Amino acid sequence: MEEGINAIKDLDVEEREEVFVNIARALESTARDAFIEGHRHFAAISTNMAEAIRVNADELARDDLRNAERVLQQATAMIAQFKAVHPYPMVSMAVH
């Protein structure tokens, strides 16, 4: 993933925007898994970060690439942190 972050400079604006939308989707998926497993605080942070990235994807793709790289690094760190603590996804997502 680190290679993908460094390669963002080589992408055009539309491709960068697509990268941000995809990372927002990944954060939302991680937030959903965290919520199901009972980590509501982590789920809220991931959801908020995903919303912020999705809303600002256009500006992030067009403006300062240094800040865009930081946002991507923070988002991937959030996802990696959750996957490190919870390496095995839940089989059932039934919430009672």
TIVO-2410 file (N, C-alpha, C; in nm, 3 decimals):
# residues 96
REC num residu      c1      c2      c3 atome chaine
REC   1      M   0.083  -0.120   0.000     N      A
REC   1      M   0.000   0.000   0.000    CA      A
REC   1      M   0.087   0.125   0.000     C      A
REC   2      E   0.201   0.115   0.061     N      A
REC   2      E   0.293   0.228   0.068    CA      A
REC   2      E   0.335   0.270  -0.073     C      A
REC   3      E   0.353   0.173  -0.162     N      A
REC   3      E   0.390   0.204  -0.300    CA      A
REC   3      E   0.279   0.281  -0.369     C      A
REC   4      G   0.154   0.245  -0.341     N      A
REC   4      G   0.040   0.313  -0.400    CA      A
REC   4      G   0.030   0.458  -0.355     C      A
REC   5      I   0.068   0.482  -0.231     N      A
REC   5      I   0.063   0.619  -0.179    CA      A
REC   5      I   0.169   0.704  -0.247     C      A
REC   6      N   0.288   0.650  -0.263     N      A
REC   6      N   0.395   0.726  -0.327    CA      A
REC   6      N   0.369   0.746  -0.476     C      A
REC   7      A   0.293   0.658  -0.538     N      A
REC   7      A   0.265   0.667  -0.681    CA      A
REC   7      A   0.152   0.765  -0.712     C      A
REC   8      I   0.093   0.825  -0.612     N      A
REC   8      I  -0.019   0.917  -0.635    CA      A
REC   8      I   0.025   1.038  -0.717     C      A
REC   9      K   0.151   1.072  -0.708     N      A
REC   9      K   0.202   1.186  -0.785    CA      A
REC   9      K   0.196   1.159  -0.935     C      A
REC  10      D   0.202   1.032  -0.973     N      A
REC  10      D   0.203   0.996  -1.114    CA      A
REC  10      D   0.064   0.985  -1.175     C      A
REC  11      L  -0.040   0.994  -1.093     N      A
REC  11      L  -0.178   0.979  -1.142    CA      A
REC  11      L  -0.235   1.114  -1.183     C      A
REC  12      D  -0.333   1.109  -1.272     N      A
REC  12      D  -0.402   1.234  -1.305    CA      A
REC  12      D  -0.514   1.258  -1.202     C      A
REC  13      V  -0.581   1.370  -1.214     N      A
REC  13      V  -0.677   1.413  -1.112    CA      A
REC  13      V  -0.791   1.313  -1.095     C      A
REC  14      E  -0.845   1.263  -1.205     N      A
REC  14      E  -0.957   1.168  -1.195    CA      A
REC  14      E  -0.916   1.039  -1.126     C      A
REC  15      E  -0.797   0.991  -1.158     N      A
REC  15      E  -0.747   0.868  -1.095    CA      A
REC  15      E  -0.721   0.888  -0.947     C      A
REC  16      R  -0.668   1.004  -0.911     N      A
REC  16      R  -0.646   1.035  -0.769    CA      A
REC  16      R  -0.779   1.041  -0.694     C      A
REC  17      E  -0.878   1.103  -0.757     N      A
REC  17      E  -1.009   1.111  -0.692    CA      A
REC  17      E  -1.067   0.971  -0.672     C      A
REC  18      E  -1.047   0.883  -0.768     N      A
REC  18      E  -1.093   0.745  -0.754    CA      A
REC  18      E  -1.021   0.673  -0.640     C      A
REC  19      V  -0.894   0.702  -0.622     N      A
REC  19      V  -0.819   0.643  -0.511    CA      A
REC  19      V  -0.879   0.688  -0.378     C      A
REC  20      F  -0.914   0.814  -0.367     N      A
REC  20      F  -0.974   0.864  -0.243    CA      A
REC  20      F  -1.111   0.802  -0.217     C      A
REC  21      V  -1.190   0.785  -0.321     N      A
REC  21      V  -1.321   0.722  -0.304    CA      A
REC  21      V  -1.303   0.577  -0.260     C      A
REC  22      N  -1.207   0.507  -0.318     N      A
REC  22      N  -1.183   0.368  -0.279    CA      A
REC  22      N  -1.133   0.356  -0.136     C      A
REC  23      I  -1.049   0.446  -0.093     N      A
REC  23      I  -1.000   0.440   0.046    CA      A
REC  23      I  -1.114   0.474   0.142     C      A
REC  24      A  -1.205   0.562   0.101     N      A
REC  24      A  -1.322   0.592   0.184    CA      A
REC  24      A  -1.410   0.468   0.198     C      A
REC  25      R  -1.427   0.394   0.089     N      A
REC  25      R  -1.504   0.269   0.095    CA      A
REC  25      R  -1.438   0.169   0.189     C      A
REC  26      A  -1.307   0.158   0.181     N      A
REC  26      A  -1.235   0.065   0.268    CA      A
REC  26      A  -1.249   0.106   0.415     C      A
REC  27      L  -1.246   0.236   0.441     N      A
REC  27      L  -1.265   0.284   0.579    CA      A
REC  27      L  -1.407   0.253   0.627     C      A
REC  28      E  -1.505   0.270   0.541     N      A
REC  28      E  -1.643   0.240   0.579    CA      A
REC  28      E  -1.660   0.091   0.608     C      A
REC  29      S  -1.595   0.007   0.531     N      A
REC  29      S  -1.600  -0.137   0.555    CA      A
REC  29      S  -1.535  -0.171   0.688     C      A
REC  30      T  -1.421  -0.110   0.714     N      A
REC  30      T  -1.352  -0.132   0.842    CA      A
REC  30      T  -1.438  -0.082   0.958     C      A
REC  31      A  -1.504   0.031   0.940     N      A
REC  31      A  -1.591   0.085   1.044    CA      A
REC  31      A  -1.708  -0.010   1.072     C      A
REC  32      R  -1.763  -0.066   0.966     N      A
REC  32      R  -1.873  -0.161   0.982    CA      A
REC  32      R  -1.827  -0.285   1.061     C      A
REC  33      D  -1.709  -0.337   1.026     N      A
REC  33      D  -1.655  -0.452   1.099    CA      A
REC  33      D  -1.627  -0.418   1.245     C      A
REC  34      A  -1.573  -0.300   1.268     N      A
REC  34      A  -1.543  -0.258   1.406    CA      A
REC  34      A  -1.671  -0.243   1.487     C      A
REC  35      F  -1.775  -0.188   1.426     N      A
REC  35      F  -1.902  -0.171   1.496    CA      A
REC  35      F  -1.961  -0.306   1.533     C      A
REC  36      I  -1.956  -0.399   1.442     N      A
REC  36      I  -2.010  -0.532   1.467    CA      A
REC  36      I  -1.935  -0.601   1.580     C      A
REC  37      E  -1.803  -0.579   1.586     N      A
REC  37      E  -1.722  -0.642   1.689    CA      A
REC  37      E  -1.727  -0.566   1.822     C      A
REC  38      G  -1.801  -0.456   1.826     N      A
REC  38      G  -1.819  -0.385   1.951    CA      A
REC  38      G  -1.725  -0.269   1.976     C      A
REC  39      H  -1.648  -0.230   1.876     N      A
REC  39      H  -1.554  -0.118   1.890    CA      A
REC  39      H  -1.619   0.007   1.833     C      A
REC  40      R  -1.715   0.059   1.905     N      A
REC  40      R  -1.795   0.172   1.855    CA      A
REC  40      R  -1.714   0.299   1.836     C      A
REC  41      H  -1.619   0.325   1.923     N      A
REC  41      H  -1.538   0.446   1.911    CA      A
REC  41      H  -1.454   0.441   1.783     C      A
REC  42      F  -1.389   0.329   1.759     N      A
REC  42      F  -1.309   0.313   1.638    CA      A
REC  42      F  -1.397   0.321   1.514     C      A
REC  43      A  -1.517   0.262   1.522     N      A
REC  43      A  -1.610   0.267   1.410    CA      A
REC  43      A  -1.651   0.411   1.380     C      A
REC  44      A  -1.676   0.489   1.483     N      A
REC  44      A  -1.715   0.629   1.463    CA      A
REC  44      A  -1.602   0.710   1.400     C      A
REC  45      I  -1.481   0.688   1.446     N      A
REC  45      I  -1.366   0.760   1.390    CA      A
REC  45      I  -1.346   0.723   1.243     C      A
REC  46      S  -1.354   0.594   1.213     N      A
REC  46      S  -1.337   0.548   1.074    CA      A
REC  46      S  -1.447   0.602   0.983     C      A
REC  47      T  -1.569   0.601   1.033     N      A
REC  47      T  -1.681   0.653   0.953    CA      A
REC  47      T  -1.664   0.802   0.927     C      A
REC  48      N  -1.626   0.877   1.028     N      A
REC  48      N  -1.606   1.021   1.011    CA      A
REC  48      N  -1.493   1.050   0.913     C      A
REC  49      M  -1.384   0.973   0.924     N      A
REC  49      M  -1.273   0.993   0.832    CA      A
REC  49      M  -1.315   0.960   0.689     C      A
REC  50      A  -1.392   0.853   0.672     N      A
REC  50      A  -1.440   0.815   0.539    CA      A
REC  50      A  -1.529   0.924   0.480     C      A
REC  51      E  -1.617   0.979   0.560     N      A
REC  51      E  -1.705   1.087   0.512    CA      A
REC  51      E  -1.625   1.210   0.473     C      A
REC  52      A  -1.526   1.246   0.554     N      A
REC  52      A  -1.444   1.363   0.524    CA      A
REC  52      A  -1.366   1.343   0.395     C      A
REC  53      I  -1.314   1.223   0.375     N      A
REC  53      I  -1.240   1.195   0.252    CA      A
REC  53      I  -1.333   1.198   0.132     C      A
REC  54      R  -1.449   1.136   0.146     N      A
REC  54      R  -1.544   1.131   0.033    CA      A
REC  54      R  -1.592   1.272  -0.005     C      A
REC  55      V  -1.624   1.354   0.094     N      A
REC  55      V  -1.672   1.489   0.067    CA      A
REC  55      V  -1.564   1.575   0.004     C      A
REC  56      N  -1.440   1.556   0.046     N      A
REC  56      N  -1.330   1.640  -0.001    CA      A
REC  56      N  -1.241   1.572  -0.105     C      A
REC  57      A  -1.287   1.463  -0.165     N      A
REC  57      A  -1.205   1.389  -0.260    CA      A
REC  57      A  -1.161   1.476  -0.377     C      A
REC  58      D  -1.250   1.560  -0.425     N      A
REC  58      D  -1.216   1.646  -0.539    CA      A
REC  58      D  -1.103   1.743  -0.503     C      A
REC  59      E  -1.116   1.809  -0.388     N      A
REC  59      E  -1.012   1.904  -0.346    CA      A
REC  59      E  -0.881   1.833  -0.316     C      A
REC  60      L  -0.889   1.716  -0.254     N      A
REC  60      L  -0.768   1.641  -0.223    CA      A
REC  60      L  -0.696   1.599  -0.350     C      A
REC  61      A  -0.772   1.561  -0.452     N      A
REC  61      A  -0.712   1.517  -0.578    CA      A
REC  61      A  -0.651   1.632  -0.656     C      A
REC  62      R  -0.705   1.752  -0.640     N      A
REC  62      R  -0.659   1.866  -0.720    CA      A
REC  62      R  -0.555   1.952  -0.650     C      A
REC  63      D  -0.566   1.966  -0.520     N      A
REC  63      D  -0.481   2.061  -0.448    CA      A
REC  63      D  -0.348   1.997  -0.408     C      A
REC  64      D  -0.293   2.041  -0.300     N      A
REC  64      D  -0.161   2.003  -0.252    CA      A
REC  64      D  -0.147   1.851  -0.238     C      A
REC  65      L  -0.057   1.793  -0.315     N      A
REC  65      L  -0.037   1.648  -0.313    CA      A
REC  65      L   0.028   1.601  -0.184     C      A
REC  66      R   0.103   1.687  -0.121     N      A
REC  66      R   0.167   1.650   0.006    CA      A
REC  66      R   0.061   1.622   0.113     C      A
REC  67      N  -0.040   1.707   0.121     N      A
REC  67      N  -0.149   1.684   0.216    CA      A
REC  67      N  -0.233   1.564   0.176     C      A
REC  68      A  -0.252   1.545   0.048     N      A
REC  68      A  -0.327   1.428   0.000    CA      A
REC  68      A  -0.256   1.300   0.041     C      A
REC  69      E  -0.125   1.297   0.030     N      A
REC  69      E  -0.048   1.180   0.072    CA      A
REC  69      E  -0.062   1.155   0.221     C      A
REC  70      R  -0.063   1.261   0.299     N      A
REC  70      R  -0.081   1.246   0.444    CA      A
REC  70      R  -0.216   1.187   0.477     C      A
REC  71      V  -0.319   1.233   0.408     N      A
REC  71      V  -0.454   1.180   0.431    CA      A
REC  71      V  -0.458   1.031   0.398     C      A
REC  72      L  -0.399   0.994   0.286     N      A
REC  72      L  -0.396   0.853   0.249    CA      A
REC  72      L  -0.315   0.769   0.349     C      A
REC  73      Q  -0.206   0.823   0.396     N      A
REC  73      Q  -0.125   0.751   0.495    CA      A
REC  73      Q  -0.202   0.731   0.625     C      A
REC  74      Q  -0.273   0.833   0.669     N      A
REC  74      Q  -0.352   0.820   0.791    CA      A
REC  74      Q  -0.466   0.721   0.774     C      A
REC  75      A  -0.531   0.725   0.659     N      A
REC  75      A  -0.641   0.632   0.634    CA      A
REC  75      A  -0.592   0.488   0.628     C      A
REC  76      T  -0.482   0.466   0.557     N      A
REC  76      T  -0.429   0.330   0.550    CA      A
REC  76      T  -0.376   0.283   0.685     C      A
REC  77      A  -0.326   0.376   0.766     N      A
REC  77      A  -0.282   0.339   0.901    CA      A
REC  77      A  -0.400   0.296   0.987     C      A
REC  78      M  -0.513   0.365   0.973     N      A
REC  78      M  -0.634   0.326   1.047    CA      A
REC  78      M  -0.678   0.185   1.008     C      A
REC  79      I  -0.680   0.158   0.880     N      A
REC  79      I  -0.722   0.027   0.832    CA      A
REC  79      I  -0.623  -0.080   0.877     C      A
REC  80      A  -0.494  -0.051   0.864     N      A
REC  80      A  -0.392  -0.148   0.905    CA      A
REC  80      A  -0.396  -0.174   1.055     C      A
REC  81      Q  -0.422  -0.071   1.133     N      A
REC  81      Q  -0.430  -0.087   1.278    CA      A
REC  81      Q  -0.543  -0.181   1.316     C      A
REC  82      F  -0.658  -0.166   1.252     N      A
REC  82      F  -0.770  -0.253   1.283    CA      A
REC  82      F  -0.741  -0.396   1.238     C      A
REC  83      K  -0.685  -0.411   1.117     N      A
REC  83      K  -0.656  -0.545   1.067    CA      A
REC  83      K  -0.547  -0.614   1.148     C      A
REC  84      A  -0.457  -0.538   1.208     N      A
REC  84      A  -0.352  -0.599   1.291    CA      A
REC  84      A  -0.410  -0.655   1.419     C      A
REC  85      V  -0.507  -0.585   1.475     N      A
REC  85      V  -0.570  -0.630   1.600    CA      A
REC  85      V  -0.674  -0.737   1.572     C      A
REC  86      H  -0.740  -0.728   1.456     N      A
REC  86      H  -0.846  -0.822   1.419    CA      A
REC  86      H  -0.814  -0.883   1.282     C      A
REC  87      P  -0.719  -0.976   1.275     N      A
REC  87      P  -0.677  -1.028   1.144    CA      A
REC  87      P  -0.780  -1.118   1.077     C      A
REC  88      Y  -0.873  -1.172   1.154     N      A
REC  88      Y  -0.972  -1.264   1.098    CA      A
REC  88      Y  -1.109  -1.197   1.096     C      A
REC  89      P  -1.163  -1.174   0.976     N      A
REC  89      P  -1.295  -1.108   0.969    CA      A
REC  89      P  -1.404  -1.201   1.023     C      A
REC  90      M  -1.508  -1.141   1.073     N      A
REC  90      M  -1.621  -1.218   1.124    CA      A
REC  90      M  -1.692  -1.285   1.008     C      A
REC  91      V  -1.740  -1.406   1.034     N      A
REC  91      V  -1.809  -1.482   0.930    CA      A
REC  91      V  -1.954  -1.434   0.918     C      A
REC  92      S  -2.019  -1.406   1.029     N      A
REC  92      S  -2.157  -1.362   1.029    CA      A
REC  92      S  -2.165  -1.220   1.080     C      A
REC  93      M  -2.250  -1.140   1.017     N      A
REC  93      M  -2.266  -1.002   1.060    CA      A
REC  93      M  -2.401  -0.979   1.125     C      A
REC  94      A  -2.459  -1.082   1.179     N      A
REC  94      A  -2.588  -1.070   1.245    CA      A
REC  94      A  -2.572  -0.994   1.376     C      A
REC  95      V  -2.651  -0.890   1.394     N      A
REC  95      V  -2.649  -0.812   1.517    CA      A
REC  95      V  -2.784  -0.831   1.586     C      A
REC  96      H  -2.779  -0.876   1.709     N      A
REC  96      H  -2.904  -0.904   1.782    CA      A
REC  96      H  -2.927  -0.799   1.887     C      A
***
